[in-house]
Amino acid sequence: MPPGTSIWWIDETDITAKADLFSAATYTGTTPKAVDVSCAVVTGFTLNPTDSDTDDTQSICDAAAVSTPVRENYEASITFFREKVGETGPGTTSPADKAFNLFRDGIQNGQKSGWLVKRIGWKQDTPVTAGQILSAFKVSPDNPRDEVGDATTAIQFTVPFLPQGEMYLNQAVTA
């Protein structure tokens, strides 16, 4: 993941229409709806469409095999950095603490849904502006897994996200 990638979390309750996902105001201003988790993401994350489900039923007119898409699929699994004990708590603003507080409960306290939004091509601290391209994936965070490494590895946790049936690819941001 080069520095030209950004990822945001937007709670589903903050979005009233698809247009909100691709409005610059969702990401900027005094009260943005999107939480930037980019700097907490460990390289090697998964947030992309996968092969579509297809129907290969042929008609009597087909001279060769057919494959008709019937359902789009996507996957999301992200490993985040996690703060050391004693460096977390109310008021902590580190990206790792923000990510941990968003996703630490998984489905334990009721399933919550939201959007993981990805932007490629601009550094993380570049403001979202009209014309930029975003992709949005509706997901629910499943139970996180602690990643235990050796003494040279940063503390991390992985969140597998459950697809919730909506994905919008390569949409332009509006003003």
Chimera marker file (.cmm) of the C-alpha trace (Angstrom):
<marker_set name="trace">
<marker id="1" x="0.000" y="0.000" z="0.000" r="1" g="1" b="0" radius="0.5"/>
<marker id="2" x="1.879" y="3.036" z="-1.185" r="1" g="1" b="0" radius="0.5"/>
<marker id="3" x="1.256" y="6.424" z="0.391" r="1" g="1" b="0" radius="0.5"/>
<marker id="4" x="-1.153" y="7.122" z="-2.466" r="1" g="1" b="0" radius="0.5"/>
<marker id="5" x="-4.007" y="5.163" z="-0.824" r="1" g="1" b="0" radius="0.5"/>
<marker id="6" x="-6.648" y="6.301" z="1.691" r="1" g="1" b="0" radius="0.5"/>
<marker id="7" x="-9.352" y="4.359" z="3.546" r="1" g="1" b="0" radius="0.5"/>
<marker id="8" x="-12.265" y="5.825" z="5.503" r="1" g="1" b="0" radius="0.5"/>
<marker id="9" x="-15.008" y="4.314" z="7.668" r="1" g="1" b="0" radius="0.5"/>
<marker id="10" x="-18.491" y="5.839" z="7.462" r="1" g="1" b="0" radius="0.5"/>
<marker id="11" x="-21.197" y="4.543" z="9.782" r="1" g="1" b="0" radius="0.5"/>
<marker id="12" x="-24.331" y="3.604" z="7.845" r="1" g="1" b="0" radius="0.5"/>
<marker id="13" x="-26.427" y="5.910" z="10.054" r="1" g="1" b="0" radius="0.5"/>
<marker id="14" x="-24.474" y="8.891" z="8.677" r="1" g="1" b="0" radius="0.5"/>
<marker id="15" x="-25.415" y="8.137" z="5.064" r="1" g="1" b="0" radius="0.5"/>
<marker id="16" x="-28.915" y="8.851" z="3.780" r="1" g="1" b="0" radius="0.5"/>
<marker id="17" x="-28.251" y="8.342" z="0.067" r="1" g="1" b="0" radius="0.5"/>
<marker id="18" x="-25.593" y="6.977" z="-2.280" r="1" g="1" b="0" radius="0.5"/>
<marker id="19" x="-24.733" y="10.576" z="-3.193" r="1" g="1" b="0" radius="0.5"/>
<marker id="20" x="-23.486" y="11.152" z="0.386" r="1" g="1" b="0" radius="0.5"/>
<marker id="21" x="-20.737" y="8.569" z="-0.162" r="1" g="1" b="0" radius="0.5"/>
<marker id="22" x="-19.341" y="10.575" z="-3.061" r="1" g="1" b="0" radius="0.5"/>
<marker id="23" x="-19.814" y="14.101" z="-1.728" r="1" g="1" b="0" radius="0.5"/>
<marker id="24" x="-16.642" y="15.974" z="-0.738" r="1" g="1" b="0" radius="0.5"/>
<marker id="25" x="-18.525" y="17.323" z="2.311" r="1" g="1" b="0" radius="0.5"/>
<marker id="26" x="-18.671" y="13.803" z="3.791" r="1" g="1" b="0" radius="0.5"/>
<marker id="27" x="-14.863" y="13.822" z="4.096" r="1" g="1" b="0" radius="0.5"/>
<marker id="28" x="-14.052" y="17.456" z="4.859" r="1" g="1" b="0" radius="0.5"/>
<marker id="29" x="-15.345" y="20.411" z="6.820" r="1" g="1" b="0" radius="0.5"/>
<marker id="30" x="-15.845" y="20.975" z="10.517" r="1" g="1" b="0" radius="0.5"/>
<marker id="31" x="-17.862" y="17.771" z="11.093" r="1" g="1" b="0" radius="0.5"/>
<marker id="32" x="-16.877" y="15.148" z="8.519" r="1" g="1" b="0" radius="0.5"/>
<marker id="33" x="-18.890" y="11.920" z="8.558" r="1" g="1" b="0" radius="0.5"/>
<marker id="34" x="-15.917" y="9.844" z="7.409" r="1" g="1" b="0" radius="0.5"/>
<marker id="35" x="-13.249" y="8.633" z="9.845" r="1" g="1" b="0" radius="0.5"/>
<marker id="36" x="-9.842" y="8.384" z="8.183" r="1" g="1" b="0" radius="0.5"/>
<marker id="37" x="-8.257" y="5.087" z="9.279" r="1" g="1" b="0" radius="0.5"/>
<marker id="38" x="-5.555" y="5.060" z="6.573" r="1" g="1" b="0" radius="0.5"/>
<marker id="39" x="-2.532" y="5.537" z="8.815" r="1" g="1" b="0" radius="0.5"/>
<marker id="40" x="-3.599" y="2.600" z="11.015" r="1" g="1" b="0" radius="0.5"/>
<marker id="41" x="-3.810" y="0.156" z="8.069" r="1" g="1" b="0" radius="0.5"/>
<marker id="42" x="-0.979" y="-2.350" z="7.711" r="1" g="1" b="0" radius="0.5"/>
<marker id="43" x="0.172" y="-2.967" z="4.131" r="1" g="1" b="0" radius="0.5"/>
<marker id="44" x="-1.396" y="-5.938" z="2.395" r="1" g="1" b="0" radius="0.5"/>
<marker id="45" x="-5.077" y="-5.250" z="3.134" r="1" g="1" b="0" radius="0.5"/>
<marker id="46" x="-7.961" y="-6.656" z="1.056" r="1" g="1" b="0" radius="0.5"/>
<marker id="47" x="-10.703" y="-4.293" z="-0.135" r="1" g="1" b="0" radius="0.5"/>
<marker id="48" x="-11.765" y="-5.127" z="-3.673" r="1" g="1" b="0" radius="0.5"/>
<marker id="49" x="-14.384" y="-6.773" z="-5.855" r="1" g="1" b="0" radius="0.5"/>
<marker id="50" x="-13.954" y="-10.484" z="-6.504" r="1" g="1" b="0" radius="0.5"/>
<marker id="51" x="-15.217" y="-12.714" z="-9.307" r="1" g="1" b="0" radius="0.5"/>
<marker id="52" x="-18.936" y="-12.338" z="-9.932" r="1" g="1" b="0" radius="0.5"/>
<marker id="53" x="-21.284" y="-15.278" z="-9.569" r="1" g="1" b="0" radius="0.5"/>
<marker id="54" x="-22.358" y="-16.371" z="-13.029" r="1" g="1" b="0" radius="0.5"/>
<marker id="55" x="-24.993" y="-18.448" z="-14.783" r="1" g="1" b="0" radius="0.5"/>
<marker id="56" x="-23.706" y="-20.640" z="-17.591" r="1" g="1" b="0" radius="0.5"/>
<marker id="57" x="-27.090" y="-21.759" z="-18.929" r="1" g="1" b="0" radius="0.5"/>
<marker id="58" x="-27.012" y="-21.804" z="-22.715" r="1" g="1" b="0" radius="0.5"/>
<marker id="59" x="-29.819" y="-21.173" z="-25.141" r="1" g="1" b="0" radius="0.5"/>
<marker id="60" x="-30.282" y="-23.272" z="-28.274" r="1" g="1" b="0" radius="0.5"/>
<marker id="61" x="-28.864" y="-20.308" z="-30.226" r="1" g="1" b="0" radius="0.5"/>
<marker id="62" x="-25.526" y="-20.178" z="-28.391" r="1" g="1" b="0" radius="0.5"/>
<marker id="63" x="-22.692" y="-21.674" z="-30.434" r="1" g="1" b="0" radius="0.5"/>
<marker id="64" x="-20.190" y="-21.496" z="-27.567" r="1" g="1" b="0" radius="0.5"/>
<marker id="65" x="-20.107" y="-21.368" z="-23.797" r="1" g="1" b="0" radius="0.5"/>
<marker id="66" x="-21.762" y="-18.414" z="-22.083" r="1" g="1" b="0" radius="0.5"/>
<marker id="67" x="-21.203" y="-16.870" z="-18.696" r="1" g="1" b="0" radius="0.5"/>
<marker id="68" x="-23.765" y="-14.307" z="-17.576" r="1" g="1" b="0" radius="0.5"/>
<marker id="69" x="-23.004" y="-12.345" z="-14.388" r="1" g="1" b="0" radius="0.5"/>
<marker id="70" x="-25.817" y="-12.674" z="-11.848" r="1" g="1" b="0" radius="0.5"/>
<marker id="71" x="-24.290" y="-11.305" z="-8.638" r="1" g="1" b="0" radius="0.5"/>
<marker id="72" x="-21.343" y="-9.055" z="-7.839" r="1" g="1" b="0" radius="0.5"/>
<marker id="73" x="-19.018" y="-10.046" z="-5.017" r="1" g="1" b="0" radius="0.5"/>
<marker id="74" x="-16.434" y="-8.247" z="-2.914" r="1" g="1" b="0" radius="0.5"/>
<marker id="75" x="-14.209" y="-8.906" z="0.055" r="1" g="1" b="0" radius="0.5"/>
<marker id="76" x="-12.667" y="-6.865" z="2.837" r="1" g="1" b="0" radius="0.5"/>
<marker id="77" x="-10.126" y="-7.813" z="5.473" r="1" g="1" b="0" radius="0.5"/>
<marker id="78" x="-7.872" y="-5.217" z="7.036" r="1" g="1" b="0" radius="0.5"/>
<marker id="79" x="-5.074" y="-5.518" z="9.568" r="1" g="1" b="0" radius="0.5"/>
<marker id="80" x="-4.649" y="-2.430" z="11.728" r="1" g="1" b="0" radius="0.5"/>
<marker id="81" x="-1.908" y="-1.272" z="14.050" r="1" g="1" b="0" radius="0.5"/>
<marker id="82" x="-2.904" y="-1.257" z="17.712" r="1" g="1" b="0" radius="0.5"/>
<marker id="83" x="-1.591" y="0.916" z="20.547" r="1" g="1" b="0" radius="0.5"/>
<marker id="84" x="0.310" y="-0.478" z="23.496" r="1" g="1" b="0" radius="0.5"/>
<marker id="85" x="-1.532" y="-0.857" z="26.797" r="1" g="1" b="0" radius="0.5"/>
<marker id="86" x="-1.763" y="2.479" z="28.571" r="1" g="1" b="0" radius="0.5"/>
<marker id="87" x="-1.660" y="4.500" z="25.360" r="1" g="1" b="0" radius="0.5"/>
<marker id="88" x="-5.360" y="4.207" z="24.608" r="1" g="1" b="0" radius="0.5"/>
<marker id="89" x="-8.435" y="5.763" z="26.100" r="1" g="1" b="0" radius="0.5"/>
<marker id="90" x="-10.859" y="8.633" z="25.721" r="1" g="1" b="0" radius="0.5"/>
<marker id="91" x="-9.344" y="11.587" z="23.945" r="1" g="1" b="0" radius="0.5"/>
<marker id="92" x="-6.606" y="9.601" z="22.240" r="1" g="1" b="0" radius="0.5"/>
<marker id="93" x="-6.450" y="10.695" z="18.635" r="1" g="1" b="0" radius="0.5"/>
<marker id="94" x="-3.915" y="8.308" z="17.128" r="1" g="1" b="0" radius="0.5"/>
<marker id="95" x="-5.088" y="6.544" z="13.957" r="1" g="1" b="0" radius="0.5"/>
<marker id="96" x="-4.481" y="3.139" z="15.573" r="1" g="1" b="0" radius="0.5"/>
<marker id="97" x="-6.645" y="3.994" z="18.582" r="1" g="1" b="0" radius="0.5"/>
<marker id="98" x="-9.427" y="5.336" z="16.335" r="1" g="1" b="0" radius="0.5"/>
<marker id="99" x="-9.453" y="2.075" z="14.349" r="1" g="1" b="0" radius="0.5"/>
<marker id="100" x="-9.387" y="-0.081" z="17.467" r="1" g="1" b="0" radius="0.5"/>
<marker id="101" x="-12.281" y="1.815" z="19.058" r="1" g="1" b="0" radius="0.5"/>
<marker id="102" x="-14.328" y="1.530" z="15.848" r="1" g="1" b="0" radius="0.5"/>
<marker id="103" x="-13.882" y="-2.201" z="15.312" r="1" g="1" b="0" radius="0.5"/>
<marker id="104" x="-12.851" y="-3.815" z="18.619" r="1" g="1" b="0" radius="0.5"/>
<marker id="105" x="-16.299" y="-5.221" z="19.456" r="1" g="1" b="0" radius="0.5"/>
<marker id="106" x="-16.954" y="-6.940" z="16.123" r="1" g="1" b="0" radius="0.5"/>
<marker id="107" x="-20.399" y="-8.483" z="16.308" r="1" g="1" b="0" radius="0.5"/>
<marker id="108" x="-20.271" y="-8.970" z="20.098" r="1" g="1" b="0" radius="0.5"/>
<marker id="109" x="-22.455" y="-5.940" z="20.887" r="1" g="1" b="0" radius="0.5"/>
<marker id="110" x="-24.794" y="-6.222" z="17.934" r="1" g="1" b="0" radius="0.5"/>
<marker id="111" x="-23.900" y="-6.020" z="14.311" r="1" g="1" b="0" radius="0.5"/>
<marker id="112" x="-23.190" y="-2.550" z="12.994" r="1" g="1" b="0" radius="0.5"/>
<marker id="113" x="-22.814" y="-1.726" z="9.339" r="1" g="1" b="0" radius="0.5"/>
<marker id="114" x="-21.026" y="0.965" z="7.481" r="1" g="1" b="0" radius="0.5"/>
<marker id="115" x="-18.930" y="1.785" z="4.474" r="1" g="1" b="0" radius="0.5"/>
<marker id="116" x="-15.254" y="1.270" z="3.818" r="1" g="1" b="0" radius="0.5"/>
<marker id="117" x="-14.320" y="3.841" z="1.200" r="1" g="1" b="0" radius="0.5"/>
<marker id="118" x="-11.071" y="3.620" z="-0.744" r="1" g="1" b="0" radius="0.5"/>
<marker id="119" x="-9.242" y="6.275" z="-2.743" r="1" g="1" b="0" radius="0.5"/>
<marker id="120" x="-6.147" y="5.519" z="-4.797" r="1" g="1" b="0" radius="0.5"/>
<marker id="121" x="-3.834" y="8.072" z="-6.360" r="1" g="1" b="0" radius="0.5"/>
<marker id="122" x="-3.587" y="10.809" z="-3.717" r="1" g="1" b="0" radius="0.5"/>
<marker id="123" x="-1.625" y="10.898" z="-0.499" r="1" g="1" b="0" radius="0.5"/>
<marker id="124" x="-3.679" y="10.274" z="2.623" r="1" g="1" b="0" radius="0.5"/>
<marker id="125" x="-3.581" y="13.893" z="3.787" r="1" g="1" b="0" radius="0.5"/>
<marker id="126" x="-4.803" y="15.275" z="0.435" r="1" g="1" b="0" radius="0.5"/>
<marker id="127" x="-8.324" y="16.692" z="0.874" r="1" g="1" b="0" radius="0.5"/>
<marker id="128" x="-11.124" y="14.916" z="-0.976" r="1" g="1" b="0" radius="0.5"/>
<marker id="129" x="-12.262" y="17.156" z="-3.834" r="1" g="1" b="0" radius="0.5"/>
<marker id="130" x="-14.628" y="16.993" z="-6.791" r="1" g="1" b="0" radius="0.5"/>
<marker id="131" x="-13.435" y="14.777" z="-9.596" r="1" g="1" b="0" radius="0.5"/>
<marker id="132" x="-11.411" y="12.347" z="-7.491" r="1" g="1" b="0" radius="0.5"/>
<marker id="133" x="-12.417" y="8.688" z="-7.787" r="1" g="1" b="0" radius="0.5"/>
<marker id="134" x="-13.669" y="6.645" z="-4.799" r="1" g="1" b="0" radius="0.5"/>
<marker id="135" x="-14.910" y="3.078" z="-4.368" r="1" g="1" b="0" radius="0.5"/>
<marker id="136" x="-17.296" y="2.210" z="-1.515" r="1" g="1" b="0" radius="0.5"/>
<marker id="137" x="-18.043" y="-1.181" z="0.041" r="1" g="1" b="0" radius="0.5"/>
<marker id="138" x="-20.869" y="-1.714" z="2.564" r="1" g="1" b="0" radius="0.5"/>
<marker id="139" x="-19.673" y="-4.052" z="5.305" r="1" g="1" b="0" radius="0.5"/>
<marker id="140" x="-20.129" y="-5.165" z="8.897" r="1" g="1" b="0" radius="0.5"/>
<marker id="141" x="-17.008" y="-5.722" z="10.985" r="1" g="1" b="0" radius="0.5"/>
<marker id="142" x="-16.801" y="-9.326" z="12.168" r="1" g="1" b="0" radius="0.5"/>
<marker id="143" x="-14.943" y="-10.268" z="15.358" r="1" g="1" b="0" radius="0.5"/>
<marker id="144" x="-11.368" y="-8.944" z="15.279" r="1" g="1" b="0" radius="0.5"/>
<marker id="145" x="-8.340" y="-11.178" z="15.754" r="1" g="1" b="0" radius="0.5"/>
<marker id="146" x="-5.242" y="-10.121" z="17.651" r="1" g="1" b="0" radius="0.5"/>
<marker id="147" x="-2.087" y="-10.635" z="15.620" r="1" g="1" b="0" radius="0.5"/>
<marker id="148" x="0.700" y="-11.920" z="17.811" r="1" g="1" b="0" radius="0.5"/>
<marker id="149" x="4.128" y="-11.462" z="16.310" r="1" g="1" b="0" radius="0.5"/>
<marker id="150" x="7.621" y="-11.510" z="17.668" r="1" g="1" b="0" radius="0.5"/>
<marker id="151" x="9.365" y="-8.799" z="19.657" r="1" g="1" b="0" radius="0.5"/>
<marker id="152" x="10.132" y="-6.839" z="16.492" r="1" g="1" b="0" radius="0.5"/>
<marker id="153" x="6.536" y="-6.648" z="15.237" r="1" g="1" b="0" radius="0.5"/>
<marker id="154" x="4.119" y="-3.855" z="16.088" r="1" g="1" b="0" radius="0.5"/>
<marker id="155" x="0.938" y="-4.803" z="17.945" r="1" g="1" b="0" radius="0.5"/>
<marker id="156" x="-1.823" y="-5.426" z="15.383" r="1" g="1" b="0" radius="0.5"/>
<marker id="157" x="-5.359" y="-6.734" z="14.962" r="1" g="1" b="0" radius="0.5"/>
<marker id="158" x="-7.179" y="-8.017" z="11.875" r="1" g="1" b="0" radius="0.5"/>
<marker id="159" x="-10.824" y="-7.304" z="11.137" r="1" g="1" b="0" radius="0.5"/>
<marker id="160" x="-12.604" y="-9.536" z="8.634" r="1" g="1" b="0" radius="0.5"/>
<marker id="161" x="-15.482" y="-7.505" z="7.209" r="1" g="1" b="0" radius="0.5"/>
<marker id="162" x="-18.736" y="-9.169" z="6.130" r="1" g="1" b="0" radius="0.5"/>
<marker id="163" x="-20.148" y="-7.883" z="2.800" r="1" g="1" b="0" radius="0.5"/>
<marker id="164" x="-23.577" y="-6.270" z="3.153" r="1" g="1" b="0" radius="0.5"/>
<marker id="165" x="-24.669" y="-6.312" z="-0.482" r="1" g="1" b="0" radius="0.5"/>
<marker id="166" x="-23.717" y="-2.895" z="-1.854" r="1" g="1" b="0" radius="0.5"/>
<marker id="167" x="-20.589" y="-1.851" z="-3.694" r="1" g="1" b="0" radius="0.5"/>
<marker id="168" x="-19.901" y="1.195" z="-5.887" r="1" g="1" b="0" radius="0.5"/>
<marker id="169" x="-16.714" y="1.182" z="-7.942" r="1" g="1" b="0" radius="0.5"/>
<marker id="170" x="-14.756" y="4.125" z="-9.309" r="1" g="1" b="0" radius="0.5"/>
<marker id="171" x="-17.313" y="6.870" z="-8.681" r="1" g="1" b="0" radius="0.5"/>
<marker id="172" x="-16.382" y="10.530" z="-9.106" r="1" g="1" b="0" radius="0.5"/>
<marker id="173" x="-16.608" y="12.831" z="-6.084" r="1" g="1" b="0" radius="0.5"/>
<marker id="174" x="-19.040" y="15.728" z="-6.349" r="1" g="1" b="0" radius="0.5"/>
<marker id="175" x="-18.546" y="19.149" z="-4.794" r="1" g="1" b="0" radius="0.5"/>
<link id1="1" id2="2" r="1" g="1" b="0" radius="0.2"/>
<link id1="2" id2="3" r="1" g="1" b="0" radius="0.2"/>
<link id1="3" id2="4" r="1" g="1" b="0" radius="0.2"/>
<link id1="4" id2="5" r="1" g="1" b="0" radius="0.2"/>
<link id1="5" id2="6" r="1" g="1" b="0" radius="0.2"/>
<link id1="6" id2="7" r="1" g="1" b="0" radius="0.2"/>
<link id1="7" id2="8" r="1" g="1" b="0" radius="0.2"/>
<link id1="8" id2="9" r="1" g="1" b="0" radius="0.2"/>
<link id1="9" id2="10" r="1" g="1" b="0" radius="0.2"/>
<link id1="10" id2="11" r="1" g="1" b="0" radius="0.2"/>
<link id1="11" id2="12" r="1" g="1" b="0" radius="0.2"/>
<link id1="12" id2="13" r="1" g="1" b="0" radius="0.2"/>
<link id1="13" id2="14" r="1" g="1" b="0" radius="0.2"/>
<link id1="14" id2="15" r="1" g="1" b="0" radius="0.2"/>
<link id1="15" id2="16" r="1" g="1" b="0" radius="0.2"/>
<link id1="16" id2="17" r="1" g="1" b="0" radius="0.2"/>
<link id1="17" id2="18" r="1" g="1" b="0" radius="0.2"/>
<link id1="18" id2="19" r="1" g="1" b="0" radius="0.2"/>
<link id1="19" id2="20" r="1" g="1" b="0" radius="0.2"/>
<link id1="20" id2="21" r="1" g="1" b="0" radius="0.2"/>
<link id1="21" id2="22" r="1" g="1" b="0" radius="0.2"/>
<link id1="22" id2="23" r="1" g="1" b="0" radius="0.2"/>
<link id1="23" id2="24" r="1" g="1" b="0" radius="0.2"/>
<link id1="24" id2="25" r="1" g="1" b="0" radius="0.2"/>
<link id1="25" id2="26" r="1" g="1" b="0" radius="0.2"/>
<link id1="26" id2="27" r="1" g="1" b="0" radius="0.2"/>
<link id1="27" id2="28" r="1" g="1" b="0" radius="0.2"/>
<link id1="28" id2="29" r="1" g="1" b="0" radius="0.2"/>
<link id1="29" id2="30" r="1" g="1" b="0" radius="0.2"/>
<link id1="30" id2="31" r="1" g="1" b="0" radius="0.2"/>
<link id1="31" id2="32" r="1" g="1" b="0" radius="0.2"/>
<link id1="32" id2="33" r="1" g="1" b="0" radius="0.2"/>
<link id1="33" id2="34" r="1" g="1" b="0" radius="0.2"/>
<link id1="34" id2="35" r="1" g="1" b="0" radius="0.2"/>
<link id1="35" id2="36" r="1" g="1" b="0" radius="0.2"/>
<link id1="36" id2="37" r="1" g="1" b="0" radius="0.2"/>
<link id1="37" id2="38" r="1" g="1" b="0" radius="0.2"/>
<link id1="38" id2="39" r="1" g="1" b="0" radius="0.2"/>
<link id1="39" id2="40" r="1" g="1" b="0" radius="0.2"/>
<link id1="40" id2="41" r="1" g="1" b="0" radius="0.2"/>
<link id1="41" id2="42" r="1" g="1" b="0" radius="0.2"/>
<link id1="42" id2="43" r="1" g="1" b="0" radius="0.2"/>
<link id1="43" id2="44" r="1" g="1" b="0" radius="0.2"/>
<link id1="44" id2="45" r="1" g="1" b="0" radius="0.2"/>
<link id1="45" id2="46" r="1" g="1" b="0" radius="0.2"/>
<link id1="46" id2="47" r="1" g="1" b="0" radius="0.2"/>
<link id1="47" id2="48" r="1" g="1" b="0" radius="0.2"/>
<link id1="48" id2="49" r="1" g="1" b="0" radius="0.2"/>
<link id1="49" id2="50" r="1" g="1" b="0" radius="0.2"/>
<link id1="50" id2="51" r="1" g="1" b="0" radius="0.2"/>
<link id1="51" id2="52" r="1" g="1" b="0" radius="0.2"/>
<link id1="52" id2="53" r="1" g="1" b="0" radius="0.2"/>
<link id1="53" id2="54" r="1" g="1" b="0" radius="0.2"/>
<link id1="54" id2="55" r="1" g="1" b="0" radius="0.2"/>
<link id1="55" id2="56" r="1" g="1" b="0" radius="0.2"/>
<link id1="56" id2="57" r="1" g="1" b="0" radius="0.2"/>
<link id1="57" id2="58" r="1" g="1" b="0" radius="0.2"/>
<link id1="58" id2="59" r="1" g="1" b="0" radius="0.2"/>
<link id1="59" id2="60" r="1" g="1" b="0" radius="0.2"/>
<link id1="60" id2="61" r="1" g="1" b="0" radius="0.2"/>
<link id1="61" id2="62" r="1" g="1" b="0" radius="0.2"/>
<link id1="62" id2="63" r="1" g="1" b="0" radius="0.2"/>
<link id1="63" id2="64" r="1" g="1" b="0" radius="0.2"/>
<link id1="64" id2="65" r="1" g="1" b="0" radius="0.2"/>
<link id1="65" id2="66" r="1" g="1" b="0" radius="0.2"/>
<link id1="66" id2="67" r="1" g="1" b="0" radius="0.2"/>
<link id1="67" id2="68" r="1" g="1" b="0" radius="0.2"/>
<link id1="68" id2="69" r="1" g="1" b="0" radius="0.2"/>
<link id1="69" id2="70" r="1" g="1" b="0" radius="0.2"/>
<link id1="70" id2="71" r="1" g="1" b="0" radius="0.2"/>
<link id1="71" id2="72" r="1" g="1" b="0" radius="0.2"/>
<link id1="72" id2="73" r="1" g="1" b="0" radius="0.2"/>
<link id1="73" id2="74" r="1" g="1" b="0" radius="0.2"/>
<link id1="74" id2="75" r="1" g="1" b="0" radius="0.2"/>
<link id1="75" id2="76" r="1" g="1" b="0" radius="0.2"/>
<link id1="76" id2="77" r="1" g="1" b="0" radius="0.2"/>
<link id1="77" id2="78" r="1" g="1" b="0" radius="0.2"/>
<link id1="78" id2="79" r="1" g="1" b="0" radius="0.2"/>
<link id1="79" id2="80" r="1" g="1" b="0" radius="0.2"/>
<link id1="80" id2="81" r="1" g="1" b="0" radius="0.2"/>
<link id1="81" id2="82" r="1" g="1" b="0" radius="0.2"/>
<link id1="82" id2="83" r="1" g="1" b="0" radius="0.2"/>
<link id1="83" id2="84" r="1" g="1" b="0" radius="0.2"/>
<link id1="84" id2="85" r="1" g="1" b="0" radius="0.2"/>
<link id1="85" id2="86" r="1" g="1" b="0" radius="0.2"/>
<link id1="86" id2="87" r="1" g="1" b="0" radius="0.2"/>
<link id1="87" id2="88" r="1" g="1" b="0" radius="0.2"/>
<link id1="88" id2="89" r="1" g="1" b="0" radius="0.2"/>
<link id1="89" id2="90" r="1" g="1" b="0" radius="0.2"/>
<link id1="90" id2="91" r="1" g="1" b="0" radius="0.2"/>
<link id1="91" id2="92" r="1" g="1" b="0" radius="0.2"/>
<link id1="92" id2="93" r="1" g="1" b="0" radius="0.2"/>
<link id1="93" id2="94" r="1" g="1" b="0" radius="0.2"/>
<link id1="94" id2="95" r="1" g="1" b="0" radius="0.2"/>
<link id1="95" id2="96" r="1" g="1" b="0" radius="0.2"/>
<link id1="96" id2="97" r="1" g="1" b="0" radius="0.2"/>
<link id1="97" id2="98" r="1" g="1" b="0" radius="0.2"/>
<link id1="98" id2="99" r="1" g="1" b="0" radius="0.2"/>
<link id1="99" id2="100" r="1" g="1" b="0" radius="0.2"/>
<link id1="100" id2="101" r="1" g="1" b="0" radius="0.2"/>
<link id1="101" id2="102" r="1" g="1" b="0" radius="0.2"/>
<link id1="102" id2="103" r="1" g="1" b="0" radius="0.2"/>
<link id1="103" id2="104" r="1" g="1" b="0" radius="0.2"/>
<link id1="104" id2="105" r="1" g="1" b="0" radius="0.2"/>
<link id1="105" id2="106" r="1" g="1" b="0" radius="0.2"/>
<link id1="106" id2="107" r="1" g="1" b="0" radius="0.2"/>
<link id1="107" id2="108" r="1" g="1" b="0" radius="0.2"/>
<link id1="108" id2="109" r="1" g="1" b="0" radius="0.2"/>
<link id1="109" id2="110" r="1" g="1" b="0" radius="0.2"/>
<link id1="110" id2="111" r="1" g="1" b="0" radius="0.2"/>
<link id1="111" id2="112" r="1" g="1" b="0" radius="0.2"/>
<link id1="112" id2="113" r="1" g="1" b="0" radius="0.2"/>
<link id1="113" id2="114" r="1" g="1" b="0" radius="0.2"/>
<link id1="114" id2="115" r="1" g="1" b="0" radius="0.2"/>
<link id1="115" id2="116" r="1" g="1" b="0" radius="0.2"/>
<link id1="116" id2="117" r="1" g="1" b="0" radius="0.2"/>
<link id1="117" id2="118" r="1" g="1" b="0" radius="0.2"/>
<link id1="118" id2="119" r="1" g="1" b="0" radius="0.2"/>
<link id1="119" id2="120" r="1" g="1" b="0" radius="0.2"/>
<link id1="120" id2="121" r="1" g="1" b="0" radius="0.2"/>
<link id1="121" id2="122" r="1" g="1" b="0" radius="0.2"/>
<link id1="122" id2="123" r="1" g="1" b="0" radius="0.2"/>
<link id1="123" id2="124" r="1" g="1" b="0" radius="0.2"/>
<link id1="124" id2="125" r="1" g="1" b="0" radius="0.2"/>
<link id1="125" id2="126" r="1" g="1" b="0" radius="0.2"/>
<link id1="126" id2="127" r="1" g="1" b="0" radius="0.2"/>
<link id1="127" id2="128" r="1" g="1" b="0" radius="0.2"/>
<link id1="128" id2="129" r="1" g="1" b="0" radius="0.2"/>
<link id1="129" id2="130" r="1" g="1" b="0" radius="0.2"/>
<link id1="130" id2="131" r="1" g="1" b="0" radius="0.2"/>
<link id1="131" id2="132" r="1" g="1" b="0" radius="0.2"/>
<link id1="132" id2="133" r="1" g="1" b="0" radius="0.2"/>
<link id1="133" id2="134" r="1" g="1" b="0" radius="0.2"/>
<link id1="134" id2="135" r="1" g="1" b="0" radius="0.2"/>
<link id1="135" id2="136" r="1" g="1" b="0" radius="0.2"/>
<link id1="136" id2="137" r="1" g="1" b="0" radius="0.2"/>
<link id1="137" id2="138" r="1" g="1" b="0" radius="0.2"/>
<link id1="138" id2="139" r="1" g="1" b="0" radius="0.2"/>
<link id1="139" id2="140" r="1" g="1" b="0" radius="0.2"/>
<link id1="140" id2="141" r="1" g="1" b="0" radius="0.2"/>
<link id1="141" id2="142" r="1" g="1" b="0" radius="0.2"/>
<link id1="142" id2="143" r="1" g="1" b="0" radius="0.2"/>
<link id1="143" id2="144" r="1" g="1" b="0" radius="0.2"/>
<link id1="144" id2="145" r="1" g="1" b="0" radius="0.2"/>
<link id1="145" id2="146" r="1" g="1" b="0" radius="0.2"/>
<link id1="146" id2="147" r="1" g="1" b="0" radius="0.2"/>
<link id1="147" id2="148" r="1" g="1" b="0" radius="0.2"/>
<link id1="148" id2="149" r="1" g="1" b="0" radius="0.2"/>
<link id1="149" id2="150" r="1" g="1" b="0" radius="0.2"/>
<link id1="150" id2="151" r="1" g="1" b="0" radius="0.2"/>
<link id1="151" id2="152" r="1" g="1" b="0" radius="0.2"/>
<link id1="152" id2="153" r="1" g="1" b="0" radius="0.2"/>
<link id1="153" id2="154" r="1" g="1" b="0" radius="0.2"/>
<link id1="154" id2="155" r="1" g="1" b="0" radius="0.2"/>
<link id1="155" id2="156" r="1" g="1" b="0" radius="0.2"/>
<link id1="156" id2="157" r="1" g="1" b="0" radius="0.2"/>
<link id1="157" id2="158" r="1" g="1" b="0" radius="0.2"/>
<link id1="158" id2="159" r="1" g="1" b="0" radius="0.2"/>
<link id1="159" id2="160" r="1" g="1" b="0" radius="0.2"/>
<link id1="160" id2="161" r="1" g="1" b="0" radius="0.2"/>
<link id1="161" id2="162" r="1" g="1" b="0" radius="0.2"/>
<link id1="162" id2="163" r="1" g="1" b="0" radius="0.2"/>
<link id1="163" id2="164" r="1" g="1" b="0" radius="0.2"/>
<link id1="164" id2="165" r="1" g="1" b="0" radius="0.2"/>
<link id1="165" id2="166" r="1" g="1" b="0" radius="0.2"/>
<link id1="166" id2="167" r="1" g="1" b="0" radius="0.2"/>
<link id1="167" id2="168" r="1" g="1" b="0" radius="0.2"/>
<link id1="168" id2="169" r="1" g="1" b="0" radius="0.2"/>
<link id1="169" id2="170" r="1" g="1" b="0" radius="0.2"/>
<link id1="170" id2="171" r="1" g="1" b="0" radius="0.2"/>
<link id1="171" id2="172" r="1" g="1" b="0" radius="0.2"/>
<link id1="172" id2="173" r="1" g="1" b="0" radius="0.2"/>
<link id1="173" id2="174" r="1" g="1" b="0" radius="0.2"/>
<link id1="174" id2="175" r="1" g="1" b="0" radius="0.2"/>
</marker_set>
